Amino acid sequence: MNDTSPAPGRPLWLLLAPAIFLVLWSGGYSIAKLGIRHAEPLTFLALRYAVVLIILAPFAIAMRPAWPTKPAQWFHIAFVGFLIQGIYFGLCYLAFNAGASAGTVAIIVCLQPILVGLVAPYFARERVSALRWLGLVLGLAGAATVILGQSAVKSESIFGILCSIGALLGITGGTLWEKRFGMSHHPIVSNMVQYTAGLASTLPLALATETLNVDWSSPEFMAALAYLVIGNSVISMTLLLAMIRAGEVSRVSSLFYLVPPVATLMAWPILGEAMPVIAWIGMGIAALGVAIASRRTA
């Protein structure tokens, strides 16, 4: 009889984490575009972070987790928060506001594994095997196929593309920094510090460049805010940081190759952004790349 129980040392939640993260993270692209219909991008993002902190505060008080004891620990957690919450999400929202499609933004920022694969051996002290490089190349080919398919049905904003490239650098830097300097702090602690850094980096820009007007009467806006706060900010980020700490950074990053096709697929019914047949081909190629790059023997 075959043993189908989880491998020793790998809890069930860790086995399920990639699938849960993939669905919640991919949906965030379309949901964010819904939200910025009713609030300016940085205002919406700062509000999202403020609500997250309000939700987490009672848990921090009740659970009394151990907080960092050294300035360097505070800095590393906050800097990851700045790179991911400030740079990555901030530039993604600006790209959405500029008219970039959810699929295009997703495909650009999810080239992250290519950059991680190039830098990880030097920064995170990891070895990236030839087999994993093959997976990364296939993932890149699939990503390129998806974006070509998207461009065939909708022209893209140059500013939006530039913002997406900046977001790519942000999420790559945050992933590498977390792997190199991150510690196993309680999720409440990591999230509160990182979202405080995100709020501190987005709110001043919102105050300086936007009107802060929010359509509170819109059910669509309230639903989008709830999804992004709970699904993306709390659950997805906690899973992402946990997976980074539990496995090699290159293997964890390879999950992002599945985000573009899934995000594009979800944008079809949510936003009406069509996904042509060629994008389905790209989805298959990207999935193959992820399967190869994620092999434990790679």
C-alpha positions as CSV (number, residue, x, y, z in Angstrom):
1,M,0.0,0.0,0.0
2,N,1.3,3.4,-0.9
3,D,1.8,5.9,1.9
4,T,0.0,9.1,1.1
5,S,0.7,10.8,4.4
6,P,2.6,14.1,4.4
7,A,6.4,13.8,4.4
8,P,8.0,13.9,7.9
9,G,8.6,17.4,9.1
10,R,6.2,18.9,6.6
11,P,2.9,19.8,8.2
12,L,-0.3,19.6,6.2
13,W,-0.8,23.4,6.2
14,L,2.6,23.7,4.5
15,L,1.5,21.3,1.8
16,L,-1.7,23.2,1.2
17,A,-0.1,26.6,1.4
18,P,1.0,26.9,-2.3
19,A,-2.5,26.3,-3.6
20,I,-4.2,28.6,-1.1
21,F,-1.6,31.3,-1.7
22,L,-1.9,31.0,-5.5
23,V,-5.7,31.5,-5.6
24,L,-5.8,34.4,-3.1
25,W,-2.8,36.2,-4.6
26,S,-3.9,35.8,-8.2
27,G,-7.4,37.1,-7.4
28,G,-5.9,40.2,-5.9
29,Y,-5.0,41.7,-9.2
30,S,-8.5,41.9,-10.5
31,I,-10.0,42.8,-7.1
32,A,-7.5,45.7,-6.8
33,K,-8.6,47.1,-10.1
34,L,-12.2,47.0,-8.9
35,G,-11.2,48.9,-5.8
36,I,-9.4,51.7,-7.6
37,R,-12.6,52.5,-9.5
38,H,-13.9,54.0,-6.2
39,A,-10.7,55.4,-4.6
40,E,-7.4,56.7,-5.9
41,P,-4.6,54.0,-5.9
42,L,-2.4,55.2,-3.0
43,T,-5.4,56.2,-1.0
44,F,-6.9,52.8,-1.4
45,L,-3.6,51.1,-0.5
46,A,-3.0,53.2,2.6
47,L,-6.6,52.5,3.7
48,R,-6.0,48.8,3.2
49,Y,-3.0,48.9,5.4
50,A,-4.7,50.9,8.1
51,V,-7.6,48.4,8.3
52,V,-5.2,45.5,8.5
53,L,-3.4,47.1,11.4
54,I,-6.7,47.8,13.2
55,I,-7.7,44.1,12.7
56,L,-4.3,42.8,13.9
57,A,-4.0,45.1,17.0
58,P,-6.5,43.2,19.2
59,F,-4.7,39.9,18.4
60,A,-1.4,41.4,19.3
61,I,-2.7,42.6,22.6
62,A,-4.4,39.3,23.4
63,M,-1.7,36.9,22.2
64,R,1.3,39.0,23.5
65,P,3.8,37.6,20.9
66,A,7.5,38.2,21.4
67,W,8.6,41.3,19.7
68,P,12.1,42.0,18.2
69,T,14.7,42.9,20.8
70,K,17.4,44.4,18.6
71,P,17.3,47.4,16.2
72,A,18.6,45.3,13.4
73,Q,15.6,42.9,13.7
74,W,13.2,45.8,13.6
75,F,15.0,47.1,10.5
76,H,15.0,43.9,8.6
77,I,11.3,43.3,9.1
78,A,10.4,46.9,8.3
79,F,12.6,46.9,5.2
80,V,10.9,43.8,3.8
81,G,7.6,45.6,4.5
82,F,8.8,48.7,2.6
83,L,9.9,46.7,-0.4
84,I,6.8,44.5,-0.7
85,Q,4.0,46.7,0.8
86,G,5.3,50.0,-0.3
87,I,7.2,49.5,-3.6
88,Y,5.6,46.3,-4.9
89,F,2.0,47.0,-4.1
90,G,2.3,50.7,-4.5
91,L,3.6,50.5,-8.1
92,C,1.2,47.7,-9.0
93,Y,-1.8,49.9,-8.0
94,L,-0.3,52.8,-10.0
95,A,0.0,50.5,-13.0
96,F,-3.7,49.5,-12.6
97,N,-4.7,53.1,-12.3
98,A,-2.8,53.8,-15.6
99,G,-4.9,51.3,-17.4
100,A,-2.6,48.2,-17.4
101,S,-4.5,45.0,-17.5
102,A,-4.4,42.6,-14.6
103,G,-2.8,39.9,-16.7
104,T,0.0,42.2,-17.9
105,V,0.9,43.5,-14.4
106,A,0.8,39.9,-13.2
107,I,3.1,38.6,-15.9
108,I,5.7,41.3,-15.4
109,V,6.0,41.1,-11.6
110,C,5.9,37.3,-11.8
111,L,9.1,37.3,-13.7
112,Q,10.5,37.5,-10.2
113,P,11.9,33.9,-10.2
114,I,14.2,34.9,-13.1
115,L,15.8,37.6,-11.0
116,V,15.8,35.5,-7.9
117,G,17.5,32.7,-9.8
118,L,20.2,35.0,-10.9
119,V,20.8,36.7,-7.6
120,A,20.0,34.0,-5.0
121,P,23.3,32.0,-5.3
122,Y,25.1,35.2,-4.3
123,F,22.7,36.9,-2.0
124,A,20.9,34.0,-0.2
125,R,23.7,31.5,-0.5
126,E,21.8,29.0,-2.5
127,R,22.7,26.8,-5.4
128,V,20.3,26.8,-8.4
129,S,20.6,23.6,-10.4
130,A,20.6,23.2,-14.2
131,L,17.2,21.5,-14.0
132,R,15.7,24.4,-12.1
133,W,17.2,26.8,-14.6
134,L,15.3,24.8,-17.3
135,G,12.1,25.3,-15.3
136,L,12.8,29.0,-15.0
137,V,13.3,29.3,-18.7
138,L,10.1,27.5,-19.5
139,G,8.3,29.7,-17.0
140,L,9.6,32.8,-18.7
141,A,8.5,31.4,-22.1
142,G,5.0,30.8,-20.8
143,A,4.9,34.2,-19.3
144,A,5.9,35.8,-22.5
145,T,3.2,33.9,-24.4
146,V,0.5,35.1,-22.0
147,I,1.5,38.7,-22.3
148,L,1.7,38.5,-26.1
149,G,-1.8,37.1,-26.1
150,Q,-3.0,40.0,-23.9
151,S,-1.4,42.6,-26.1
152,A,-3.3,41.2,-29.1
153,V,-6.6,42.3,-27.5
154,K,-5.6,45.4,-25.6
155,S,-2.9,48.0,-25.9
156,E,-1.0,48.6,-22.7
157,S,0.1,51.8,-20.9
158,I,3.8,52.5,-21.1
159,F,3.7,54.1,-17.7
160,G,1.8,51.1,-16.4
161,I,4.5,48.7,-17.8
162,L,7.3,50.8,-16.2
163,C,5.5,50.7,-12.8
164,S,5.1,47.0,-13.2
165,I,8.9,46.6,-13.7
166,G,9.5,48.7,-10.6
167,A,7.1,46.5,-8.7
168,L,9.0,43.4,-10.0
169,L,12.2,44.8,-8.4
170,G,10.4,45.5,-5.2
171,I,9.0,42.0,-4.7
172,T,12.3,40.4,-5.8
173,G,14.2,42.5,-3.3
174,G,11.7,41.8,-0.5
175,T,11.9,38.0,-1.2
176,L,15.7,37.9,-1.1
177,W,16.0,40.2,1.9
178,E,13.5,38.0,3.9
179,K,15.4,34.9,3.0
180,R,18.8,36.3,3.9
181,F,17.9,38.3,7.0
182,G,14.4,37.2,8.0
183,M,13.8,35.5,11.3
184,S,11.0,33.3,12.6
185,H,9.1,36.0,14.3
186,H,5.4,35.5,15.2
187,P,3.2,36.2,12.1
188,I,1.3,38.9,14.1
189,V,4.6,40.7,14.7
190,S,5.9,40.4,11.2
191,N,2.6,41.6,9.7
192,M,2.1,44.5,12.0
193,V,5.7,45.8,11.5
194,Q,5.5,45.3,7.7
195,Y,2.1,46.9,7.3
196,T,3.2,49.8,9.4
197,A,6.1,50.3,7.0
198,G,3.7,50.0,4.1
199,L,1.4,52.6,5.6
200,A,4.3,54.9,6.4
201,S,5.5,54.7,2.8
202,T,2.1,55.1,1.0
203,L,0.1,57.5,3.2
204,P,2.4,60.5,2.8
205,L,2.4,60.1,-1.0
206,A,-1.4,59.8,-1.0
207,L,-1.7,63.0,1.1
208,A,0.7,64.8,-1.2
209,T,-0.6,63.7,-4.6
210,E,-4.3,62.5,-4.2
211,T,-7.6,63.9,-3.0
212,L,-8.3,61.1,-0.6
213,N,-11.9,60.8,-1.8
214,V,-13.4,57.3,-1.3
215,D,-16.8,56.1,-2.5
216,W,-17.9,54.5,0.8
217,S,-21.4,53.8,-0.5
218,S,-20.2,51.3,-3.1
219,P,-20.7,47.6,-2.2
220,E,-18.1,46.8,-4.8
221,F,-15.5,48.9,-3.1
222,M,-16.3,47.5,0.4
223,A,-16.1,43.9,-1.0
224,A,-12.8,44.7,-2.7
225,L,-11.4,46.2,0.5
226,A,-12.5,43.2,2.5
227,Y,-10.9,40.7,0.1
228,L,-7.6,42.6,-0.1
229,V,-7.4,43.0,3.7
230,I,-8.2,39.4,4.7
231,G,-7.3,37.4,1.6
232,N,-4.2,39.3,0.4
233,S,-2.8,41.2,3.4
234,V,-3.4,38.7,6.2
235,I,-3.6,35.2,4.7
236,S,-1.5,35.5,1.6
237,M,1.4,37.5,3.1
238,T,1.5,35.2,6.1
239,L,1.7,32.1,3.8
240,L,4.3,33.7,1.6
241,L,6.7,34.6,4.5
242,A,6.2,31.1,6.0
243,M,6.9,29.4,2.6
244,I,10.0,31.5,2.1
245,R,11.3,30.5,5.5
246,A,10.4,26.8,5.1
247,G,12.0,26.3,1.6
248,E,14.6,27.5,-0.8
249,V,13.9,31.0,-2.1
250,S,14.2,30.0,-5.7
251,R,11.7,27.1,-5.4
252,V,9.2,29.3,-3.5
253,S,9.5,32.0,-6.1
254,S,8.7,29.6,-8.9
255,L,5.1,29.6,-7.6
256,F,4.8,33.0,-9.1
257,Y,4.9,31.5,-12.6
258,L,1.4,30.2,-12.1
259,V,0.1,33.6,-10.9
260,P,-0.1,35.2,-14.4
261,P,-2.3,32.6,-16.1
262,V,-4.5,32.2,-13.0
263,A,-4.8,36.0,-12.6
264,T,-5.6,36.4,-16.3
265,L,-8.2,33.7,-16.0
266,M,-9.8,35.3,-13.0
267,A,-9.8,38.8,-14.7
268,W,-12.0,37.4,-17.5
269,P,-15.3,37.1,-15.5
270,I,-14.4,39.8,-12.9
271,L,-13.2,42.6,-15.2
272,G,-14.2,41.4,-18.7
273,E,-10.5,41.3,-19.8
274,A,-10.6,38.6,-22.5
275,M,-8.0,35.8,-22.4
276,P,-7.2,34.6,-26.0
277,V,-6.4,31.1,-26.9
278,I,-2.6,31.8,-27.0
279,A,-2.7,32.7,-23.3
280,W,-4.0,29.2,-22.5
281,I,-0.9,27.9,-24.3
282,G,1.3,30.1,-22.2
283,M,-0.5,28.9,-19.1
284,G,0.5,25.3,-19.9
285,I,4.1,26.2,-20.6
286,A,4.3,28.2,-17.4
287,A,2.8,25.4,-15.4
288,L,5.4,23.0,-16.8
289,G,8.1,25.3,-15.8
290,V,6.8,25.6,-12.3
291,A,6.6,21.8,-12.1
292,I,10.2,21.4,-13.1
293,A,11.6,24.2,-11.0
294,S,9.6,23.0,-7.9
295,R,10.9,19.5,-8.0
296,R,12.6,18.7,-4.7
297,T,15.4,17.0,-6.5
298,A,15.9,20.0,-8.8
